[in-house]
């Protein structure tokens, strides 16, 4: 049956007037509405019946009560295939409402604002909107329900195809979308109001749509799926479909590169940086990163914080790489890289900056854990005042320590990075003791033919003993940056002073488990 009556009540009015015009002018549909939505439609010259006039009940309590009425919900819920329902509708003067367009008060946007008050948040809890959406969705066999302006065109397309009606399949899809939206909305309210004394939510809920199936998980026999708004953060320009591990690598690479402002190239393998270099000429930056470890980049990830140009594309196209990430690619670079059809070419969008601060969610036995993300580089402010050794650092050592500290933040613990002011020289990651990581970093630099004389060493967490620092001193490091805080700090400082190296304590650790 063709749609005869529509109820429209929205906070997001984008596209609404054009949609309502089509409903009325093309199909003669009667329009019911409320408040600001009714005014917007009238201003556009459309005939609108106020819900208060339609129900015979006034809006009350500053608009808190306007659509919670049998004539609204009865019009939505009555079954068109039930003689009893139809008879009751006629007896009580409750006509059917065949289409509902409702989106909700902007609760999520309200509580994201700094300094939002509890009363402001409560005022933006929608009651009538979710109620109408649920009533309409429950009766999707007869009622078309929309909560997203992006669906207007699709509904009009189906109405043109089905003589003013929509298909059952579309109504079902839209109803499911509504239930997801109302669940997400209720979850946001619950998370905000359910905060404990320390600002932690007493229960945690998250509702994200399926984005895509992934190629596989850690291994080919493990299924994996991607949920959420990945497409707002990255777009895939070419290559094989992404796997679970690709997503982890992409996130790690993006987080690393966003901690640098100068023109920087990074190379990662299994989420660990294995080389980082800086230079205005991207080829030079690449060479500095690549020379740190020439074997690890095989099948790894390359990331850059500048658009990749033709010169860099020519160099890196000779390396077997799984993923390349950049904010953009010059046309000549695309032409070179697209010859490698399996290469996953990713464009990092500005939208990732927003999601980069999202909490880390990990499964735990019987539940999950939620942790604030380590998205800021901590401890580099006023670094000159944090020197703990007799010898202060030179300007060059200070620059190198700042660079090394930004890199070591992204290396799995126990993490050690040797660097100069614009390149990594040796990296040790994920070992059971920090001295082992130091030795591996030294060995890596020797394998690469890089001298550590005059380098700095960065440690993501404290040196519990002086032995890790001793390994760095023997390798030629002249400066050290670390969090400090060990029971044996004095012993470590004494070892640095005895060797004549300089050391700063940041007071912050960047442990990455």
C-alpha positions as CSV (number, residue, x, y, z in Angstrom):
1,X,0.0,0.0,0.0
2,X,1.2,3.5,-0.8
3,X,2.4,5.7,2.0
4,X,-0.4,8.1,3.0
5,X,0.9,9.8,6.2
6,X,4.4,10.7,7.4
7,X,5.6,12.1,10.8
8,X,8.8,14.1,10.6
9,X,10.6,15.4,13.8
10,X,14.4,15.9,13.5
11,X,17.3,17.7,15.1
12,X,19.5,17.3,12.0
13,X,17.5,19.0,9.2
14,X,20.0,18.4,6.4
15,X,18.1,17.3,3.3
16,X,14.8,17.4,5.2
17,X,13.0,20.1,3.1
18,X,13.7,18.5,-0.2
19,X,12.7,15.1,1.1
20,X,9.4,16.4,2.5
21,X,8.7,18.3,-0.7
22,X,9.0,15.0,-2.7
23,X,6.7,13.3,-0.2
24,X,4.0,15.9,-0.5
25,X,4.3,17.1,-4.1
26,X,5.1,13.8,-5.8
27,X,2.9,11.5,-3.7
28,X,0.4,13.7,-1.9
29,X,1.5,12.4,1.5
30,X,0.1,14.2,4.6
31,X,2.9,15.7,6.8
32,X,2.7,15.7,10.6
33,X,5.5,17.4,12.5
34,X,6.6,19.1,15.7
35,X,8.4,22.3,16.9
36,X,11.3,23.5,14.9
37,X,10.9,20.8,12.2
38,X,7.3,22.0,11.5
39,X,8.5,25.6,11.3
40,X,11.2,24.7,8.8
41,X,8.7,22.9,6.6
42,X,6.2,25.7,6.8
43,X,8.9,28.2,5.9
44,X,9.5,26.1,2.8
45,X,5.8,26.5,1.9
46,X,4.7,23.0,2.8
47,X,1.4,22.3,4.5
48,X,2.1,20.7,7.9
49,X,-0.2,19.5,10.7
50,X,1.2,20.0,14.2
51,X,1.2,16.8,16.2
52,X,-0.5,18.7,19.0
53,X,-3.3,19.6,16.6
54,X,-3.4,16.0,15.3
55,X,-3.6,14.4,18.7
56,X,-5.7,17.1,20.4
57,X,-3.2,17.1,23.3
58,X,-0.9,20.2,23.8
59,X,2.8,20.1,24.0
60,X,3.7,20.2,27.7
61,X,6.6,20.7,30.1
62,X,8.8,22.7,27.7
63,X,8.3,20.3,24.9
64,X,9.2,17.2,26.9
65,X,5.8,15.7,26.2
66,X,4.4,16.0,22.7
67,X,4.5,12.7,20.8
68,X,3.8,10.2,23.6
69,X,0.2,9.8,22.6
70,X,-2.0,6.8,21.5
71,X,-2.8,8.6,18.3
72,X,0.9,8.6,17.4
73,X,2.0,5.3,18.7
74,X,-1.3,3.6,17.8
75,X,-0.8,4.9,14.2
76,X,2.6,3.3,14.1
77,X,2.0,0.0,15.9
78,X,-1.4,-1.1,14.6
79,X,-1.1,-4.1,12.2
80,X,-2.4,-3.5,8.7
81,X,-3.1,-7.3,8.3
82,X,-5.3,-7.5,11.5
83,X,-9.0,-6.8,11.2
84,X,-9.1,-6.3,15.0
85,X,-6.4,-3.7,14.9
86,X,-8.1,-1.9,12.0
87,X,-11.4,-1.9,13.7
88,X,-9.9,-0.5,16.9
89,X,-8.1,2.2,15.0
90,X,-11.4,3.3,13.4
91,X,-13.3,3.1,16.7
92,X,-10.7,5.4,18.5
93,X,-10.0,7.6,15.5
94,X,-6.4,6.5,15.2
95,X,-5.3,6.6,11.5
96,X,-2.2,4.8,10.4
97,X,1.2,6.6,10.2
98,X,3.2,4.9,7.4
99,X,6.5,6.7,7.5
100,X,8.5,8.2,10.3
101,X,11.6,10.5,10.0
102,X,13.2,11.0,13.4
103,X,16.8,11.7,14.5
104,X,17.6,12.2,18.1
105,X,18.7,15.1,20.3
106,X,22.5,15.5,20.0
107,X,23.4,13.9,23.3
108,X,26.8,12.5,22.2
109,X,27.9,15.9,20.8
110,X,26.6,17.7,23.9
111,X,28.6,15.6,26.4
112,X,31.8,15.8,24.3
113,X,31.9,19.6,24.9
114,X,34.3,20.8,27.6
115,X,32.5,21.9,30.8
116,X,29.2,20.4,30.0
117,X,26.9,20.4,33.0
118,X,24.8,17.5,34.1
119,X,21.6,19.5,33.4
120,X,22.7,20.2,29.8
121,X,23.3,16.5,29.3
122,X,19.9,15.5,30.8
123,X,18.1,18.2,28.6
124,X,19.6,16.4,25.6
125,X,18.2,13.0,26.5
126,X,15.6,12.3,23.9
127,X,12.5,10.4,25.0
128,X,9.8,10.8,22.4
129,X,12.3,10.3,19.5
130,X,13.5,6.8,20.5
131,X,10.0,5.8,21.5
132,X,8.6,6.6,18.0
133,X,11.6,5.0,16.3
134,X,11.1,1.8,18.3
135,X,7.3,1.7,17.6
136,X,7.8,2.2,13.9
137,X,10.7,-0.3,13.7
138,X,8.7,-3.0,15.5
139,X,6.0,-2.6,12.8
140,X,8.5,-2.5,9.9
141,X,6.2,-4.8,8.0
142,X,4.1,-1.8,7.3
143,X,6.0,1.3,8.4
144,X,9.1,2.9,6.8
145,X,11.4,4.5,9.4
146,X,14.4,6.7,8.9
147,X,16.9,8.1,11.3
148,X,19.7,9.0,8.9
149,X,19.4,11.7,6.2
150,X,21.7,9.6,4.0
151,X,18.7,7.2,3.5
152,X,16.3,9.8,2.1
153,X,17.3,9.3,-1.6
154,X,17.1,5.5,-1.3
155,X,13.6,5.7,0.1
156,X,12.4,8.1,-2.6
157,X,14.0,5.8,-5.2
158,X,12.0,2.8,-3.9
159,X,8.8,4.9,-3.7
160,X,9.2,5.7,-7.4
161,X,9.7,2.1,-8.2
162,X,6.9,0.7,-6.0
163,X,4.0,3.2,-6.7
164,X,4.6,5.2,-3.5
165,X,5.6,2.4,-1.2
166,X,8.8,0.8,-0.2
167,X,9.9,-2.8,-0.2
168,X,9.8,-5.0,2.8
169,X,13.5,-5.7,2.5
170,X,14.3,-2.0,2.7
171,X,11.9,-1.4,5.7
172,X,13.6,-4.3,7.5
173,X,17.1,-2.9,6.8
174,X,16.0,0.6,8.0
175,X,14.4,-0.9,11.2
176,X,17.6,-2.8,12.1
177,X,19.6,0.4,11.6
178,X,17.2,2.2,13.9
179,X,17.6,-0.4,16.7
180,X,21.4,-0.1,16.4
181,X,21.1,3.6,16.6
182,X,18.8,3.6,19.7
183,X,21.1,1.1,21.3
184,X,24.1,3.2,20.6
185,X,22.3,6.3,22.0
186,X,21.2,4.5,25.2
187,X,24.8,3.3,25.6
188,X,26.2,6.8,25.3
189,X,23.7,8.0,28.0
190,X,24.5,5.0,30.2
191,X,28.3,5.6,29.9
192,X,28.0,9.3,30.7
193,X,25.6,9.0,33.6
194,X,27.2,5.9,35.0
195,X,30.6,7.5,35.7
196,X,32.1,6.5,39.0
197,X,34.0,8.9,41.3
198,X,37.3,8.6,39.3
199,X,35.6,9.4,36.0
200,X,35.4,5.7,35.0
201,X,32.2,4.3,33.7
202,X,30.7,1.7,36.0
203,X,29.6,-0.2,33.0
204,X,31.1,-0.1,29.5
205,X,29.1,-0.4,26.3
206,X,30.1,0.3,22.7
207,X,28.0,-0.1,19.5
208,X,29.9,-0.1,16.2
209,X,28.7,-1.2,12.8
210,X,30.4,-4.0,10.8
211,X,32.8,-2.3,8.4
212,X,34.1,-5.4,6.5
213,X,35.3,-8.9,6.8
214,X,39.1,-9.1,7.0
215,X,41.3,-11.4,5.0
216,X,42.1,-13.4,8.1
217,X,43.3,-12.9,11.7
218,X,46.8,-13.6,13.1
219,X,46.8,-16.8,11.0
220,X,44.8,-17.9,7.9
221,X,42.7,-20.3,10.0
222,X,41.4,-17.4,12.2
223,X,38.4,-15.4,11.0
224,X,38.5,-11.7,11.7
225,X,36.1,-8.8,11.1
226,X,36.5,-5.0,11.2
227,X,33.9,-2.9,13.0
228,X,33.5,0.9,13.2
229,X,34.6,3.9,11.2
230,X,37.9,2.8,9.8
231,X,37.0,4.4,6.5
232,X,36.9,7.8,8.2
233,X,40.6,7.3,9.1
234,X,42.1,5.5,6.2
235,X,41.2,4.7,2.6
236,X,42.7,1.9,0.7
237,X,43.7,3.0,-2.8
238,X,44.9,-0.4,-4.1
239,X,46.1,-3.9,-3.1
240,X,44.9,-7.1,-1.5
241,X,42.2,-6.9,1.1
242,X,43.4,-6.1,4.6
243,X,44.0,-8.6,7.3
244,X,43.8,-8.3,11.1
245,X,47.6,-7.8,11.4
246,X,47.5,-5.2,8.6
247,X,45.1,-3.1,10.7
248,X,47.3,-3.4,13.8
249,X,50.4,-2.4,11.7
250,X,48.5,0.6,10.1
251,X,47.5,1.9,13.5
252,X,51.0,1.6,14.9
253,X,52.5,3.2,11.9
254,X,50.1,6.1,11.9
255,X,50.5,6.7,15.7
256,X,54.3,6.8,15.2
257,X,54.4,9.2,12.3
258,X,51.9,11.6,13.9
259,X,54.3,12.2,16.8
260,X,56.7,13.9,14.3
261,X,56.3,17.3,12.7
262,X,59.4,17.4,10.5
263,X,59.4,15.4,7.2
264,X,59.8,11.8,8.4
265,X,59.8,8.3,7.1
266,X,59.2,5.3,9.3
267,X,59.6,1.5,8.7
268,X,57.7,-0.9,10.9
269,X,57.5,-4.7,11.3
270,X,55.0,-6.4,13.5
271,X,54.0,-3.0,14.9
272,X,57.6,-2.2,16.0
273,X,59.6,0.6,14.4
274,X,62.7,-0.8,12.8
275,X,63.9,2.5,11.3
276,X,63.0,6.1,11.4
277,X,64.6,9.0,9.5
278,X,64.1,12.7,9.0
279,X,65.1,15.0,6.1
280,X,63.4,17.5,3.9
281,X,64.3,15.2,0.9
282,X,62.1,12.2,1.4
283,X,64.6,9.9,-0.3
284,X,67.2,10.9,2.3
285,X,64.8,10.4,5.1
286,X,64.0,6.9,3.7
287,X,67.7,6.1,3.4
288,X,68.3,7.0,7.1
289,X,65.4,4.8,8.2
290,X,66.3,1.9,5.9
291,X,69.9,1.8,6.9
292,X,68.9,1.1,10.5
293,X,67.8,-2.4,9.6
294,X,68.0,-3.5,5.9
295,X,66.4,-6.9,6.4
296,X,63.4,-6.1,8.7
297,X,61.5,-4.0,6.1
298,X,60.9,-7.1,4.0
299,X,57.1,-7.5,4.1
300,X,56.8,-4.6,6.5
301,X,55.1,-1.2,6.6
302,X,56.4,2.1,5.3
303,X,54.8,5.3,6.6
304,X,55.4,8.9,5.7
305,X,54.0,12.2,7.1
306,X,54.3,14.0,3.7
307,X,52.7,13.1,0.4
308,X,54.9,10.5,-1.3
309,X,56.6,11.9,-4.4
310,X,57.9,10.2,-7.5
311,X,61.5,10.0,-6.2
312,X,60.6,8.2,-3.0
313,X,58.2,5.9,-4.9
314,X,60.9,4.8,-7.2
315,X,63.2,3.9,-4.3
316,X,60.6,2.0,-2.2
317,X,59.1,0.2,-5.1
318,X,62.2,-2.0,-5.2
319,X,61.4,-3.3,-1.7
320,X,58.8,-6.0,-1.0
321,X,56.4,-4.1,1.2
322,X,53.0,-5.1,2.6
323,X,51.6,-1.7,3.3
324,X,52.5,1.9,2.5
325,X,50.8,4.8,4.4
326,X,50.9,8.5,3.6
327,X,48.6,11.5,3.7
328,X,48.6,11.5,-0.1
329,X,50.5,10.4,-3.2
330,X,51.6,12.4,-6.2
331,X,50.2,11.1,-9.5
332,X,53.6,10.0,-10.7
333,X,54.1,8.1,-7.4
334,X,50.8,6.4,-7.8
335,X,51.6,5.3,-11.3
336,X,54.9,3.7,-10.1
337,X,53.4,2.0,-7.0
338,X,50.2,0.7,-8.7
339,X,52.4,-1.6,-10.8
340,X,52.7,-3.7,-7.6
341,X,49.1,-4.9,-7.6
342,X,49.2,-6.7,-4.2
343,X,50.8,-3.7,-2.4
344,X,48.3,-2.2,0.0
345,X,48.4,1.5,-0.6
346,X,46.7,3.4,2.3
347,X,45.8,7.1,2.5
348,X,45.7,8.5,6.0
349,X,42.9,10.9,6.5
350,X,42.7,13.9,8.9
351,X,39.8,12.1,10.6
352,X,42.3,9.7,12.3
353,X,43.4,12.5,14.6
354,X,39.9,12.3,16.3
355,X,39.9,8.5,16.7
356,X,43.5,8.4,17.7
357,X,42.5,9.4,21.2
358,X,39.9,6.6,21.6
359,X,40.4,4.2,24.5
360,X,42.2,0.9,24.0
361,X,39.8,-2.0,24.4
362,X,41.2,-5.5,24.9
363,X,39.5,-8.8,25.9
364,X,40.1,-10.2,29.3
365,X,38.9,-13.5,30.8
366,X,35.2,-13.1,31.4
367,X,35.1,-9.6,30.0
368,X,37.3,-6.8,28.7
369,X,39.7,-4.1,29.7
370,X,39.5,-0.4,28.7
371,X,42.5,1.8,28.9
372,X,43.2,5.4,28.0
373,X,45.4,5.5,24.9
374,X,49.0,6.7,25.2
375,X,48.5,9.2,22.4
376,X,50.7,12.1,23.7
377,X,54.5,12.3,24.0
378,X,55.1,12.9,27.7
379,X,58.0,14.3,29.5
380,X,59.8,16.5,26.9
381,X,58.6,19.8,28.3
382,X,61.2,21.8,30.1
383,X,63.8,19.0,29.5
384,X,66.7,21.2,30.5
385,X,65.5,21.2,34.1
386,X,65.4,17.4,34.2
387,X,69.2,16.7,33.8
388,X,70.3,14.4,36.7
389,X,74.0,14.1,35.8
390,X,77.0,16.4,36.4
391,X,77.4,17.1,32.7
392,X,74.5,18.8,31.0
393,X,73.6,17.8,27.4
394,X,74.8,19.7,24.4
395,X,72.2,21.2,22.1
396,X,72.8,18.4,19.6
397,X,72.4,15.8,22.3
398,X,69.2,17.4,23.5
399,X,67.8,17.3,19.9
400,X,68.8,13.7,19.6
401,X,67.2,12.8,22.9
402,X,63.9,14.4,21.9
403,X,63.9,12.4,18.6
404,X,64.8,9.1,20.3
405,X,62.2,9.6,23.0
406,X,59.5,10.0,20.3
407,X,60.6,6.8,18.6
408,X,61.0,4.6,21.7
409,X,57.4,5.4,22.8
410,X,56.3,3.2,19.9
411,X,58.7,0.2,20.5
412,X,57.5,-2.8,22.4
413,X,58.9,-3.0,25.9
414,X,61.5,-3.6,27.1
415,X,62.4,-0.9,24.5
416,X,65.8,0.6,23.7
417,X,66.6,3.1,20.9
418,X,70.0,4.4,19.8
419,X,69.7,7.5,17.7
420,X,71.2,10.7,16.4
421,X,69.1,13.9,16.0
422,X,67.4,12.7,12.8
423,X,67.7,8.9,12.5
424,X,67.6,5.7,14.4
425,X,70.9,3.8,14.7
426,X,69.8,0.6,16.6
427,X,66.6,-0.6,18.1
428,X,66.0,-3.4,20.7
429,X,62.4,-4.4,21.4
430,X,60.3,-6.8,23.4
431,X,63.0,-8.5,25.5
432,X,62.7,-10.0,28.9
433,X,65.3,-7.7,30.3
434,X,66.4,-4.2,29.4
435,X,70.0,-5.1,29.1
436,X,69.1,-7.7,26.4
437,X,67.3,-5.0,24.5
438,X,70.4,-2.8,24.8
439,X,72.6,-5.6,23.5
440,X,70.3,-6.3,20.6
441,X,70.2,-2.6,19.6
442,X,74.0,-2.5,19.7
443,X,74.2,-5.7,17.6
444,X,71.6,-4.4,15.1
445,X,73.7,-1.2,14.6
446,X,76.8,-3.3,14.1
447,X,75.0,-5.5,11.5
448,X,74.0,-2.3,9.7
449,X,77.5,-0.9,9.8
450,X,76.4,2.2,11.8
451,X,78.6,3.7,14.5
452,X,77.0,4.5,17.9
453,X,79.8,6.8,18.8
454,X,78.2,10.1,20.0
455,X,74.7,8.6,19.9
456,X,72.0,8.9,22.5
457,X,70.1,6.0,24.1
458,X,66.4,6.2,24.8
459,X,64.7,3.8,27.2
460,X,60.9,3.6,27.4
461,X,61.0,2.7,31.1
462,X,63.5,3.0,33.9
463,X,66.8,1.2,34.1
464,X,66.4,-1.1,37.1
465,X,70.2,-1.6,37.1
466,X,73.2,0.1,35.6
467,X,74.1,-2.8,33.4
468,X,71.7,-1.7,30.6
469,X,73.3,1.7,30.6
470,X,76.8,0.2,30.8
471,X,76.1,-1.6,27.5
472,X,75.2,1.7,25.9
473,X,78.2,3.5,27.3
474,X,80.5,0.7,25.9
475,X,78.9,1.1,22.5
476,X,79.7,4.8,22.4
477,X,76.5,6.6,23.6
478,X,77.1,10.0,25.2
479,X,73.6,10.8,26.4
480,X,70.6,9.0,27.8
481,X,66.9,9.8,28.1
482,X,64.8,7.6,30.4
483,X,61.9,8.0,32.9
484,X,63.8,7.5,36.1
485,X,62.1,6.2,39.2
486,X,64.2,3.1,40.0
487,X,65.3,2.2,43.5
488,X,68.8,2.2,42.0
489,X,68.6,5.5,40.3
490,X,71.6,6.8,42.2
491,X,73.6,3.8,41.0
492,X,72.6,4.4,37.4
493,X,73.4,8.2,37.7
494,X,76.8,7.3,39.2
495,X,77.6,5.0,36.3
496,X,76.7,7.8,33.9
497,X,78.8,10.4,35.7
498,X,81.7,8.0,35.9
499,X,81.6,7.6,32.1
500,X,81.1,11.3,31.5
501,X,77.7,10.9,29.8
502,X,74.7,13.1,30.3
503,X,71.3,11.9,31.4
504,X,67.8,13.3,31.8
505,X,64.8,11.8,33.6
506,X,61.6,12.6,31.9
507,X,59.4,11.6,34.8
508,X,57.1,9.7,32.4
509,X,57.3,6.3,31.0
510,X,55.9,5.0,27.6
511,X,55.8,1.3,28.3
512,X,54.1,-0.6,25.5
513,X,53.1,-4.1,26.4
